[in-house]
Amino acid sequence: MNNNVVITCAVTGAGDAIDKHPDLPVTPEQIAEAVINSARAGAAIAHIHVRDPESGKGARDLDCYREVVERVRADSTDVVVNLTAGMGGDWVPGDNNPAEGGPGTDMVGPAERLAHVEELRPDICSLDCGTMNFGEREIYINTADYLREMAQKIKSWGVKPELEVFELGQIRFANRMIEEGLIADPPLFQICLGIPWGAPADTDSMLAMRNALSPGARWAGFGIARMQMPMVAQAVLLGGNVRVGLEDNLYLDRGVPASNAQLVQRATEIIEKLGAKVASPDEAREQLQLG
């Protein structure tokens, strides 16, 4: 069991949730406010995507990232900043020609995927460790050579990569990158459960994936939708940290839209009822050995 639990709040994500939630953070100001409020509620780390302020769709806009990060860093919460590096790998086969990307395709190379990380130098950035089906038509593409190049760049900038893994094969490759010296010690993993079509959000999956991690790794885990809070409890009991937030789950209770701060508060209640405490940002930095 983990007795000093780091909570990450993933405040908005990139999914098509704009019409499913009345107050999903969209603009840089709204996203920064959500980060700050989640930190005040107990989150030590904020996992940050940005969205197009007009359409609400997920975006890779450097100016938006810059505004969010500047607003967050100017606040007194001192929350650990974790920027996504997952945008730019979406492939949707065209209806008439599957060799051509259809609507929703967004493919760029490693340098462009990491442009905001290079400029803003967050404490952490995510690194999704493989290619997989996301839902019925979308493929998320991250080839082995892309991942090695991205890991090398991230290491050279002194940023901690959060190795996001959705199934056991991705852990296998992440462990190989660790063996190759592309990931600085201690490695940091995020076990992502319940996403179609990765590993399901259940005890067996989290246990198997935890057991496959490189020795000495730090890790957190989460489940999406209604499995968000059960996986909070499960991760703590298995010795890990946790992640909540509107990226992964829109509801506090059935039919009741949540705020990020409310989800952090609910996770805090679970952690404390299990007899553990919630780590501060400084304790998170020490635990994860952030520079």
N, C-alpha and C positions, 0 to 999 in steps of 0.2 A: 504493500500500500504506500502511496505517496502522501506524506504528512504536511508538505508545504507546496501547494498546487498553484502553478502558473495558469491563469486564465487568459486565453487569446480571444478577442472579439473580432470577427470578420464582419464588418459593418454594412457592406452593400453588395459585394460580388459583381458579376457581369451578366447574370442570367436575366431572362425576360420576365422579370417580376414587377415591372413598373405598374402594371394594371392589376396586380394581385394584392397590393399593400397600399394603404392610404398615405403613408408617410415614409416611403422608402427613400433614403438619402440619395440625391442625384447630383446636385451642384457641389462644387468644391467646398463652399461654405457649409452646406448641409452635411457633407461627409465628414469634414473636420469637426463639426459640432457633435456628430454621432460618436466619433472617436473620443472626444474629450468627455462626453457624458458617460460613455462606457468605462473609461478610465476612472472617473470619479465613483462609479459603481463598484469598482474592484478589478477591472481588467488590467493586467500588467503589460500586455502586448495588444496592438491593434493591427490587424491584417487589412490592407487597404487596396481596393480597386478604385478606379474613377469611371465616371459615366459621362456621356455626352449631355451637357446641360439642357439641350433642346429636346432631344428624342428620348433621353433616359437610357439609351442602350450602352452596353459596355464599351469602353474606349481605351485608347493608348496615348492620349493627349498629354504631352510633357508639361504644358502650361497648367493643366488641371492638377497633375501630380504635384507640381511645384507649389501651387497655391495651398493644396491640402497640407502638405508637409510643413510649409512655413507657418500656417495657422496652428498646427498641432505642436510644433516645436516652440512656438511663442507662449504656449499655455504652461501653467505651473504643474500639470499632472506628471510631466516627465515620462509619459508612456513610451514603451519600446515600439519603434516604428518598423513595421513589416510590410513591404510593398510586394504586390504580386508581380511575377515575371511570366505569368502564364498566358497573357494575351498574345495573339499572333500565331496560334497553332490550330485554328479551326478550319476544317475542310468539310464542305457539304457537297457531295457529288451532284453535278447538274442533271436535270431530268432527261435531257436529250443526249447528253454525252457525259458519262461519269468521269471521263478524264479531265473535264473542265469543272472548275469550282462553280457551284450555283450560289444563290442568295444565302448570305450568312457566312460565306467563306472569308477568312481573314488569315492569310499566311504571310509571314515575314521571317527573315533570318535572325540568328542569335543576336547580332549587334543591335538591331532595331528593337528586338524584344526587351533588351536590357538598357536602352538609352536613358530611361528615367533613373535606373539604379546607378548607372555610371555618374550621372550628374548630381543626384541627390544623396547618394551614399547612406541609405537607411541602415539601421542596426541589422536587419534581417531582410532577405527577399526569398520568395518561394521559388522552388525548382521542381516542376512536375516531372517525375522520373520515368516517363514512357509514353507510348502511344496506346490509345484505347477508344472504344466506342463510347460516345456520350449520347445516350438516348437511342433513337431509332435511325437517324440519318447522319448525325454529325460525328465526325472522327476528330479526335484531338491528336495532333501529330507532334511528337518530340523524338526525333531519331537519336541513336546513340552518339553519332558524331556531333549533332547539335548540342546534346547534353554535356558532352565532354568540353566543347568549346565554351559553353555558357558557364560551367563550373570553374573553368580556368580563369575566365574574366572576373567572375564574382570573387574568387579567392584573391586575385591580384588587387582588388579594390578594398580588401579588408572587411567585406560584408559577409555575414553568416548566412549560408544557404539553408532554407528550410526544405528538406527533401520530402516533397509531398508524394505519397505512395498510395495507390488505389488497389493494388493486388500484389501477390507474392513475387511475381516476376519483376516488378519494378523495384522491390527491395533487393532482389538479387543483383540488378544492375547498379543500384545506388551503392551497395556494398563493394562492387567492383571498382567504382570510382573512388571510394574511400581507400581501397587497397592500392590504387594507382597514384595516390597522393593528391588528388584533385579536390578533396574536401578536408578542411582543417579540423583538427580535433578540438572538442568532441563533436561528432556529427549530430545534427538535429533533424529528427524525422517528424512528419505529421502523417498519422494514419487516417486516411479518408475513407469513410464507410457509407454504403447505401447509395452511392451514385450509380445510375445505370450506365454501363454494365460492368462495374467493378465489384469488389468484395462487398457482401451484404453487411448491414449494421447489426451484428450479433456478437455474442461472447466468443464463439469459436473463431470467428475471423479476427477479432482484435487480439486474442491470445496467440493465434498462429503467427500473425504479422509481428507482434511484439517479440516473439521468440526467434524470429528470423533476423532481427536487427543486428547490426554490427556491435560487437562488445563495447561497452562504455558509451553507447549512444544515449543522448537525451531524446525524449519523445513525448508527443501529445497525440490525442486521438479525438475524433468526432464522428457523429452520425448525423444524417440530414433528416429534416422534417420531424415527424413525431418521435423519431429515435434520438433526437438531439440530447435530451436530458437523461434518458437511460444510458447513453454512451458516456455522458459526463461521469456518472457513478461508476461505470465499468472501468473507465480509464484510471480513475483514482485508485480503485481497488487493485488494478494490475500494475500500479506504480508509475503511472504516467501523468502528464498534464492534460489540460482540456481546452476545447475551442467551442464557442457558441457564437451567435450573431445572425443577422438577417440574411447573410449570404447563404446560410445552410437551412434556415427555418424561419418562417414568417409569423409564427403563432406562439403566444404565451400559453394559451389553453385552446381547446377545440373551438374554432370560430372566433377567437379573440386575437386580433393583430397585436404583435409585440413591438416594443422598442428594443434597441440594442441594450440599453441600460437595464431594462427589465429582464432580459435573458441572462445578463451577467449576474444580476441579483438572484435569479432563480438558481443559477449554477452555484453561486456562493452559498445559498441555503443548503443545497445538496452536499457540497464539500464539507461544510461545518457540521451537518448532521451525521456525517460519516466519521467525525472526530478529527478532521484535518483543518488546516488553516489556508488562507489565500495569500499567495506571495505578492509582495510589492514589486514595482518595476525594478528597484535596486536589487532585490532578492532574485528576480528573474535574470537580470544581467549576470549576477554571480553564479547562479545555477547553470546557465547556458554558456558561460564564459564568453560573453560578448566583449568585443574590444572597446 
